[in-house]
Amino acid sequence: MKKIILANWKLNPLTLTEALRLSKKIDPKPFHETVVCPPHLFLSHKLYPKMGAQDCFWLSQGPYTGQVSPVMLKNLKIKYCLVGHSERRTLGESEEDVKKKVQALLTVGITPVLCIGFNTTVNQDDLEVVNVLKGQLKSALQGLEEVNLQKIVVAYEPVWAISSGNPYATKKLATPEHASKIALFIKTKFNIKKVIYGGSVNAVNAEGFLQESHVDGLLVGGASLIPADFNKIINTKV
Ligand code: PGA
């Protein structure tokens, strides 16, 4: 079954030459729908058939130094945009900012990939985890009509699993079964159609997550910078 896999390059690589070199090594016709999300600076170069952004501002135009407008992204034919990634929340992005970005992207017709997750400060049991996620979802999705809710992709990423090299930081959480359970919860409680999983997904563990029927795809950071590994992930048939 075909799923969606997003490559989150984060703050890599340092030059356009390297970005071009890296993107050329990614299979352009993989089994799964694949989206490359490079730094904003490289978005105007057609690095890959489907491209996504890592963030955007909520207003279209005006005196907002350093911001990138959702309309600019739309004009570059960008299909997806991450919103509320934990690394941005750590830098001060608020729930209110996240909500405004989701709405702005829907207005211009870009699919928001709303990132949610819980931190190590949260008691690592299912009930606590679900409560944190519920709070983030309620805030980000507040006031949206059902037709819009169904256009959103939610990326569930346990914060401690991101870039940790170990998605199985605890035996119980962040296993494919846990990801599936949380995905089902998000779909049934919030009318979301697609939930993907992220946090130290790699060429070895990707298959387990992709095999879960409620997990609709993956958000891949570190492993998306290693072409051989990423090609394996995007061509994993499930
Ligand atoms: P990681 O990053 O795969 O390197 O853990 C995932 C993400 O931050 O989206």
py3Dmol code that shows the C-alpha trace and the ligand (Angstrom):
import py3Dmol

protein = """\
ATOM      1  CA  MET A   1       0.000   0.000   0.000  1.00  0.00           C
ATOM      2  CA  LYS A   2       1.364   3.394  -0.965  1.00  0.00           C
ATOM      3  CA  LYS A   3       1.996   5.841   1.887  1.00  0.00           C
ATOM      4  CA  ILE A   4       3.531   9.299   2.156  1.00  0.00           C
ATOM      5  CA  ILE A   5       7.149   9.829   3.182  1.00  0.00           C
ATOM      6  CA  LEU A   6       8.601  13.255   3.847  1.00  0.00           C
ATOM      7  CA  ALA A   7      12.331  13.939   3.980  1.00  0.00           C
ATOM      8  CA  ASN A   8      13.016  16.653   6.545  1.00  0.00           C
ATOM      9  CA  TRP A   9      16.498  17.882   5.661  1.00  0.00           C
ATOM     10  CA  LYS A  10      16.414  20.431   8.524  1.00  0.00           C
ATOM     11  CA  LEU A  11      19.442  22.776   8.363  1.00  0.00           C
ATOM     12  CA  ASN A  12      21.299  20.694   5.758  1.00  0.00           C
ATOM     13  CA  PRO A  13      23.198  20.792   3.472  1.00  0.00           C
ATOM     14  CA  LEU A  14      25.265  23.977   3.461  1.00  0.00           C
ATOM     15  CA  THR A  15      25.438  24.654  -0.285  1.00  0.00           C
ATOM     16  CA  LEU A  16      23.158  24.434  -3.299  1.00  0.00           C
ATOM     17  CA  THR A  17      25.718  22.217  -5.029  1.00  0.00           C
ATOM     18  CA  GLU A  18      25.474  19.711  -2.205  1.00  0.00           C
ATOM     19  CA  ALA A  19      21.672  19.937  -2.204  1.00  0.00           C
ATOM     20  CA  LEU A  20      21.594  19.177  -5.928  1.00  0.00           C
ATOM     21  CA  ARG A  21      24.034  16.317  -5.504  1.00  0.00           C
ATOM     22  CA  LEU A  22      22.023  14.824  -2.663  1.00  0.00           C
ATOM     23  CA  SER A  23      18.656  15.151  -4.400  1.00  0.00           C
ATOM     24  CA  LYS A  24      19.956  13.521  -7.587  1.00  0.00           C
ATOM     25  CA  LYS A  25      20.712  10.403  -5.584  1.00  0.00           C
ATOM     26  CA  ILE A  26      17.114  10.027  -4.399  1.00  0.00           C
ATOM     27  CA  ASP A  27      14.979   7.677  -6.497  1.00  0.00           C
ATOM     28  CA  PRO A  28      12.649  10.004  -8.466  1.00  0.00           C
ATOM     29  CA  LYS A  29      10.018   7.278  -8.931  1.00  0.00           C
ATOM     30  CA  PRO A  30       9.835   5.436  -5.627  1.00  0.00           C
ATOM     31  CA  PHE A  31       7.108   3.097  -4.419  1.00  0.00           C
ATOM     32  CA  HIS A  32       5.719   5.576  -1.863  1.00  0.00           C
ATOM     33  CA  GLU A  33       4.688   9.191  -2.461  1.00  0.00           C
ATOM     34  CA  THR A  34       7.888  11.002  -1.503  1.00  0.00           C
ATOM     35  CA  VAL A  35       8.369  14.667  -0.664  1.00  0.00           C
ATOM     36  CA  VAL A  36      11.703  16.399  -0.100  1.00  0.00           C
ATOM     37  CA  CYS A  37      11.660  19.301   2.371  1.00  0.00           C
ATOM     38  CA  PRO A  38      14.965  21.208   2.041  1.00  0.00           C
ATOM     39  CA  PRO A  39      15.823  24.542   3.699  1.00  0.00           C
ATOM     40  CA  HIS A  40      13.766  27.449   2.258  1.00  0.00           C
ATOM     41  CA  LEU A  41      16.773  28.779   0.378  1.00  0.00           C
ATOM     42  CA  PHE A  42      16.761  25.776  -1.964  1.00  0.00           C
ATOM     43  CA  LEU A  43      13.005  25.612  -2.601  1.00  0.00           C
ATOM     44  CA  SER A  44      13.100  27.562  -5.833  1.00  0.00           C
ATOM     45  CA  HIS A  45      15.334  24.869  -7.346  1.00  0.00           C
ATOM     46  CA  LYS A  46      13.496  21.822  -8.588  1.00  0.00           C
ATOM     47  CA  LEU A  47      15.434  19.387  -6.438  1.00  0.00           C
ATOM     48  CA  TYR A  48      12.834  16.639  -6.566  1.00  0.00           C
ATOM     49  CA  PRO A  49       9.460  16.052  -8.271  1.00  0.00           C
ATOM     50  CA  LYS A  50       7.535  16.775  -5.034  1.00  0.00           C
ATOM     51  CA  MET A  51       8.851  19.384  -2.631  1.00  0.00           C
ATOM     52  CA  GLY A  52       7.734  20.544   0.790  1.00  0.00           C
ATOM     53  CA  ALA A  53       8.716  23.388   3.116  1.00  0.00           C
ATOM     54  CA  GLN A  54       9.838  23.076   6.720  1.00  0.00           C
ATOM     55  CA  ASP A  55       7.935  26.113   7.976  1.00  0.00           C
ATOM     56  CA  CYS A  56       6.205  29.310   6.862  1.00  0.00           C
ATOM     57  CA  PHE A  57       4.719  32.508   8.226  1.00  0.00           C
ATOM     58  CA  TRP A  58       0.953  32.998   8.574  1.00  0.00           C
ATOM     59  CA  LEU A  59       0.661  36.284   6.690  1.00  0.00           C
ATOM     60  CA  SER A  60       1.092  36.698   2.940  1.00  0.00           C
ATOM     61  CA  GLN A  61       3.021  39.904   2.609  1.00  0.00           C
ATOM     62  CA  GLY A  62       4.237  42.999   4.471  1.00  0.00           C
ATOM     63  CA  PRO A  63       6.804  44.275   6.945  1.00  0.00           C
ATOM     64  CA  TYR A  64       7.858  40.919   8.433  1.00  0.00           C
ATOM     65  CA  THR A  65      11.613  40.628   8.184  1.00  0.00           C
ATOM     66  CA  GLY A  66      12.948  37.161   7.565  1.00  0.00           C
ATOM     67  CA  GLN A  67       9.603  35.468   7.081  1.00  0.00           C
ATOM     68  CA  VAL A  68       8.482  33.238   4.209  1.00  0.00           C
ATOM     69  CA  SER A  69       4.925  33.614   2.965  1.00  0.00           C
ATOM     70  CA  PRO A  70       2.558  30.720   2.258  1.00  0.00           C
ATOM     71  CA  VAL A  71       1.694  32.466  -1.022  1.00  0.00           C
ATOM     72  CA  MET A  72       5.374  32.420  -2.031  1.00  0.00           C
ATOM     73  CA  LEU A  73       5.431  28.680  -1.332  1.00  0.00           C
ATOM     74  CA  LYS A  74       2.277  28.174  -3.359  1.00  0.00           C
ATOM     75  CA  ASN A  75       3.800  30.119  -6.249  1.00  0.00           C
ATOM     76  CA  LEU A  76       6.732  27.684  -6.179  1.00  0.00           C
ATOM     77  CA  LYS A  77       4.230  24.798  -6.425  1.00  0.00           C
ATOM     78  CA  ILE A  78       5.109  23.543  -2.963  1.00  0.00           C
ATOM     79  CA  LYS A  79       2.615  20.844  -1.963  1.00  0.00           C
ATOM     80  CA  TYR A  80       3.300  20.315   1.744  1.00  0.00           C
ATOM     81  CA  CYS A  81       4.583  22.401   4.647  1.00  0.00           C
ATOM     82  CA  LEU A  82       5.614  21.211   8.099  1.00  0.00           C
ATOM     83  CA  VAL A  83       4.093  23.182  10.952  1.00  0.00           C
ATOM     84  CA  GLY A  84       4.922  23.111  14.648  1.00  0.00           C
ATOM     85  CA  HIS A  85       7.931  20.823  14.435  1.00  0.00           C
ATOM     86  CA  SER A  86       9.268  20.260  17.952  1.00  0.00           C
ATOM     87  CA  GLU A  87      12.554  21.943  16.995  1.00  0.00           C
ATOM     88  CA  ARG A  88      10.571  25.088  16.152  1.00  0.00           C
ATOM     89  CA  ARG A  89       8.449  24.861  19.281  1.00  0.00           C
ATOM     90  CA  THR A  90      11.714  24.694  21.283  1.00  0.00           C
ATOM     91  CA  LEU A  91      12.768  27.955  19.626  1.00  0.00           C
ATOM     92  CA  GLY A  92       9.622  29.646  20.902  1.00  0.00           C
ATOM     93  CA  GLU A  93       6.847  28.860  18.428  1.00  0.00           C
ATOM     94  CA  SER A  94       3.562  29.006  20.341  1.00  0.00           C
ATOM     95  CA  GLU A  95       0.364  26.985  19.958  1.00  0.00           C
ATOM     96  CA  GLU A  96      -1.257  30.159  18.622  1.00  0.00           C
ATOM     97  CA  ASP A  97       1.466  30.533  15.943  1.00  0.00           C
ATOM     98  CA  VAL A  98       0.951  26.910  14.929  1.00  0.00           C
ATOM     99  CA  LYS A  99      -2.794  27.407  14.599  1.00  0.00           C
ATOM    100  CA  LYS A 100      -2.368  30.504  12.413  1.00  0.00           C
ATOM    101  CA  LYS A 101       0.117  28.727  10.157  1.00  0.00           C
ATOM    102  CA  VAL A 102      -2.203  25.751   9.670  1.00  0.00           C
ATOM    103  CA  GLN A 103      -5.039  28.084   8.694  1.00  0.00           C
ATOM    104  CA  ALA A 104      -2.867  30.160   6.346  1.00  0.00           C
ATOM    105  CA  LEU A 105      -1.642  27.048   4.522  1.00  0.00           C
ATOM    106  CA  LEU A 106      -5.167  25.696   4.082  1.00  0.00           C
ATOM    107  CA  THR A 107      -6.231  29.047   2.662  1.00  0.00           C
ATOM    108  CA  VAL A 108      -3.628  28.876  -0.119  1.00  0.00           C
ATOM    109  CA  GLY A 109      -4.128  25.161  -0.753  1.00  0.00           C
ATOM    110  CA  ILE A 110      -0.901  23.733   0.698  1.00  0.00           C
ATOM    111  CA  THR A 111      -1.243  20.621   2.869  1.00  0.00           C
ATOM    112  CA  PRO A 112      -0.153  21.392   6.442  1.00  0.00           C
ATOM    113  CA  VAL A 113       1.842  18.612   8.065  1.00  0.00           C
ATOM    114  CA  LEU A 114       1.047  19.368  11.670  1.00  0.00           C
ATOM    115  CA  CYS A 115       3.771  18.017  13.953  1.00  0.00           C
ATOM    116  CA  ILE A 116       2.806  17.029  17.480  1.00  0.00           C
ATOM    117  CA  GLY A 117       4.638  15.133  20.191  1.00  0.00           C
ATOM    118  CA  PHE A 118       5.351  14.879  23.868  1.00  0.00           C
ATOM    119  CA  ASN A 119       8.541  15.617  25.712  1.00  0.00           C
ATOM    120  CA  THR A 120      10.582  13.795  28.295  1.00  0.00           C
ATOM    121  CA  THR A 121       9.007  15.931  31.003  1.00  0.00           C
ATOM    122  CA  VAL A 122       5.762  14.084  30.361  1.00  0.00           C
ATOM    123  CA  ASN A 123       5.106  11.025  32.417  1.00  0.00           C
ATOM    124  CA  GLN A 124       5.701   8.238  29.884  1.00  0.00           C
ATOM    125  CA  ASP A 125       2.393   6.479  30.101  1.00  0.00           C
ATOM    126  CA  ASP A 126      -0.297   6.263  27.460  1.00  0.00           C
ATOM    127  CA  LEU A 127      -2.829   8.405  29.287  1.00  0.00           C
ATOM    128  CA  GLU A 128      -0.412  11.308  29.861  1.00  0.00           C
ATOM    129  CA  VAL A 129       0.843  11.086  26.284  1.00  0.00           C
ATOM    130  CA  VAL A 130      -2.667  11.215  24.889  1.00  0.00           C
ATOM    131  CA  ASN A 131      -3.495  14.236  27.060  1.00  0.00           C
ATOM    132  CA  VAL A 132      -0.527  16.220  25.759  1.00  0.00           C
ATOM    133  CA  LEU A 133      -1.339  15.350  22.155  1.00  0.00           C
ATOM    134  CA  LYS A 134      -4.989  16.216  22.683  1.00  0.00           C
ATOM    135  CA  GLY A 135      -4.023  19.673  23.951  1.00  0.00           C
ATOM    136  CA  GLN A 136      -1.791  20.349  20.943  1.00  0.00           C
ATOM    137  CA  LEU A 137      -4.405  19.101  18.466  1.00  0.00           C
ATOM    138  CA  LYS A 138      -7.305  20.989  20.055  1.00  0.00           C
ATOM    139  CA  SER A 139      -5.353  24.201  19.905  1.00  0.00           C
ATOM    140  CA  ALA A 140      -4.018  23.815  16.349  1.00  0.00           C
ATOM    141  CA  LEU A 141      -7.297  22.607  14.854  1.00  0.00           C
ATOM    142  CA  GLN A 142      -9.611  24.966  16.715  1.00  0.00           C
ATOM    143  CA  GLY A 143     -12.416  26.334  14.540  1.00  0.00           C
ATOM    144  CA  LEU A 144     -11.557  24.332  11.421  1.00  0.00           C
ATOM    145  CA  GLU A 145     -14.396  22.871   9.391  1.00  0.00           C
ATOM    146  CA  GLU A 146     -14.485  19.150   8.743  1.00  0.00           C
ATOM    147  CA  VAL A 147     -13.618  19.576   5.076  1.00  0.00           C
ATOM    148  CA  ASN A 148     -10.381  21.289   6.118  1.00  0.00           C
ATOM    149  CA  LEU A 149      -9.567  18.830   8.903  1.00  0.00           C
ATOM    150  CA  GLN A 150      -9.504  16.091   6.303  1.00  0.00           C
ATOM    151  CA  LYS A 151      -6.875  17.902   4.269  1.00  0.00           C
ATOM    152  CA  ILE A 152      -4.372  17.975   7.142  1.00  0.00           C
ATOM    153  CA  VAL A 153      -1.631  15.411   7.693  1.00  0.00           C
ATOM    154  CA  VAL A 154      -0.670  14.971  11.353  1.00  0.00           C
ATOM    155  CA  ALA A 155       2.907  13.898  12.080  1.00  0.00           C
ATOM    156  CA  TYR A 156       3.205  12.242  15.471  1.00  0.00           C
ATOM    157  CA  GLU A 157       6.775  12.412  16.727  1.00  0.00           C
ATOM    158  CA  PRO A 158       7.718  11.620  20.331  1.00  0.00           C
ATOM    159  CA  VAL A 159      10.133  14.474  20.987  1.00  0.00           C
ATOM    160  CA  TRP A 160      12.793  12.361  22.669  1.00  0.00           C
ATOM    161  CA  ALA A 161      12.837  10.009  19.670  1.00  0.00           C
ATOM    162  CA  ILE A 162      13.785  12.820  17.275  1.00  0.00           C
ATOM    163  CA  SER A 163      17.459  12.715  16.304  1.00  0.00           C
ATOM    164  CA  SER A 164      18.113  10.398  19.231  1.00  0.00           C
ATOM    165  CA  GLY A 165      19.046   7.487  16.995  1.00  0.00           C
ATOM    166  CA  ASN A 166      16.690   5.365  19.015  1.00  0.00           C
ATOM    167  CA  PRO A 167      12.957   5.389  18.422  1.00  0.00           C
ATOM    168  CA  TYR A 168      12.590   2.671  21.013  1.00  0.00           C
ATOM    169  CA  ALA A 169      13.801   4.860  23.860  1.00  0.00           C
ATOM    170  CA  THR A 170      11.440   3.017  26.128  1.00  0.00           C
ATOM    171  CA  LYS A 171      10.300  -0.516  25.477  1.00  0.00           C
ATOM    172  CA  LYS A 172       6.651   0.435  25.482  1.00  0.00           C
ATOM    173  CA  LEU A 173       6.488   3.754  23.669  1.00  0.00           C
ATOM    174  CA  ALA A 174       7.381   4.633  20.112  1.00  0.00           C
ATOM    175  CA  THR A 175       7.163   1.115  18.862  1.00  0.00           C
ATOM    176  CA  PRO A 176       5.169   0.571  15.667  1.00  0.00           C
ATOM    177  CA  GLU A 177       2.262  -0.691  17.808  1.00  0.00           C
ATOM    178  CA  HIS A 178       2.325   2.467  19.912  1.00  0.00           C
ATOM    179  CA  ALA A 179       2.466   4.647  16.767  1.00  0.00           C
ATOM    180  CA  SER A 180      -0.508   2.782  15.371  1.00  0.00           C
ATOM    181  CA  LYS A 181      -2.543   3.173  18.553  1.00  0.00           C
ATOM    182  CA  ILE A 182      -1.879   6.912  18.681  1.00  0.00           C
ATOM    183  CA  ALA A 183      -2.639   7.291  14.953  1.00  0.00           C
ATOM    184  CA  LEU A 184      -5.996   5.603  15.396  1.00  0.00           C
ATOM    185  CA  PHE A 185      -6.770   7.824  18.376  1.00  0.00           C
ATOM    186  CA  ILE A 186      -5.986  10.981  16.359  1.00  0.00           C
ATOM    187  CA  LYS A 187      -8.118   9.835  13.432  1.00  0.00           C
ATOM    188  CA  THR A 188     -11.156   8.881  15.455  1.00  0.00           C
ATOM    189  CA  LYS A 189     -11.119  11.788  17.907  1.00  0.00           C
ATOM    190  CA  PHE A 190     -10.138  14.588  15.528  1.00  0.00           C
ATOM    191  CA  ASN A 191     -11.491  13.544  12.125  1.00  0.00           C
ATOM    192  CA  ILE A 192      -8.007  13.482  10.651  1.00  0.00           C
ATOM    193  CA  LYS A 193      -7.522  11.256   7.609  1.00  0.00           C
ATOM    194  CA  LYS A 194      -3.744  10.808   7.581  1.00  0.00           C
ATOM    195  CA  VAL A 195      -1.330  10.345  10.460  1.00  0.00           C
ATOM    196  CA  ILE A 196       2.356   9.744   9.840  1.00  0.00           C
ATOM    197  CA  TYR A 197       5.121   8.856  12.286  1.00  0.00           C
ATOM    198  CA  GLY A 198       8.575  10.284  12.872  1.00  0.00           C
ATOM    199  CA  GLY A 199      11.538  10.174  15.233  1.00  0.00           C
ATOM    200  CA  SER A 200      14.722   8.253  14.378  1.00  0.00           C
ATOM    201  CA  VAL A 201      13.070   6.334  11.584  1.00  0.00           C
ATOM    202  CA  ASN A 202      15.780   4.566   9.599  1.00  0.00           C
ATOM    203  CA  ALA A 203      16.335   1.961   6.905  1.00  0.00           C
ATOM    204  CA  VAL A 204      16.043  -0.823   9.464  1.00  0.00           C
ATOM    205  CA  ASN A 205      12.967   0.159  11.463  1.00  0.00           C
ATOM    206  CA  ALA A 206      10.912   1.896   8.708  1.00  0.00           C
ATOM    207  CA  GLU A 207       9.241  -1.293   7.553  1.00  0.00           C
ATOM    208  CA  GLY A 208       7.749  -1.976  10.980  1.00  0.00           C
ATOM    209  CA  PHE A 209       6.060   1.442  11.062  1.00  0.00           C
ATOM    210  CA  LEU A 210       4.930   1.241   7.426  1.00  0.00           C
ATOM    211  CA  GLN A 211       3.330  -2.137   8.058  1.00  0.00           C
ATOM    212  CA  GLU A 212       0.906  -0.613  10.566  1.00  0.00           C
ATOM    213  CA  SER A 213      -2.356   0.057   8.732  1.00  0.00           C
ATOM    214  CA  HIS A 214      -3.181   3.202  10.748  1.00  0.00           C
ATOM    215  CA  VAL A 215       0.244   4.736  10.099  1.00  0.00           C
ATOM    216  CA  ASP A 216      -0.043   6.502   6.741  1.00  0.00           C
ATOM    217  CA  GLY A 217       3.608   7.325   6.268  1.00  0.00           C
ATOM    218  CA  LEU A 218       6.809   8.667   7.795  1.00  0.00           C
ATOM    219  CA  LEU A 219       8.626  11.901   8.543  1.00  0.00           C
ATOM    220  CA  VAL A 220      12.313  11.133   8.181  1.00  0.00           C
ATOM    221  CA  GLY A 221      15.110  13.445   9.332  1.00  0.00           C
ATOM    222  CA  GLY A 222      18.660  12.090   9.633  1.00  0.00           C
ATOM    223  CA  ALA A 223      18.129   9.047   7.413  1.00  0.00           C
ATOM    224  CA  SER A 224      16.831  11.236   4.575  1.00  0.00           C
ATOM    225  CA  LEU A 225      20.362  12.656   4.208  1.00  0.00           C
ATOM    226  CA  ILE A 226      21.772   9.192   3.490  1.00  0.00           C
ATOM    227  CA  PRO A 227      20.552   8.377  -0.050  1.00  0.00           C
ATOM    228  CA  ALA A 228      21.061   4.608   0.157  1.00  0.00           C
ATOM    229  CA  ASP A 229      19.064   4.422   3.391  1.00  0.00           C
ATOM    230  CA  PHE A 230      16.375   6.830   2.237  1.00  0.00           C
ATOM    231  CA  ASN A 231      15.922   4.990  -1.074  1.00  0.00           C
ATOM    232  CA  LYS A 232      15.431   1.804   0.866  1.00  0.00           C
ATOM    233  CA  ILE A 233      12.763   3.463   3.045  1.00  0.00           C
ATOM    234  CA  ILE A 234      10.804   4.984   0.141  1.00  0.00           C
ATOM    235  CA  ASN A 235      10.847   1.684  -1.731  1.00  0.00           C
ATOM    236  CA  THR A 236       9.786  -0.514   1.190  1.00  0.00           C
ATOM    237  CA  LYS A 237       6.726  -2.307  -0.116  1.00  0.00           C
ATOM    238  CA  VAL A 238       4.049  -3.024   2.486  1.00  0.00           C
TER     239      VAL A 238
END
"""
ligand_1 = """\
9
PGA
P 15.006 12.224 12.839
O 14.113 13.533 12.636
O 14.503 11.219 11.828
O 16.403 12.648 12.575
O 14.785 11.770 14.232
C 12.739 13.451 12.413
C 12.141 14.827 12.447
O 12.655 15.692 13.158
O 11.167 15.103 11.775
"""
view = py3Dmol.view(width=600, height=400)
view.addModel(protein, "pdb")
view.setStyle({"model": 0}, {"cartoon": {"style": "trace"}})
view.addModel(ligand_1, "xyz")
view.setStyle({"model": 1}, {"stick": {}})
view.zoomTo()
view.show()
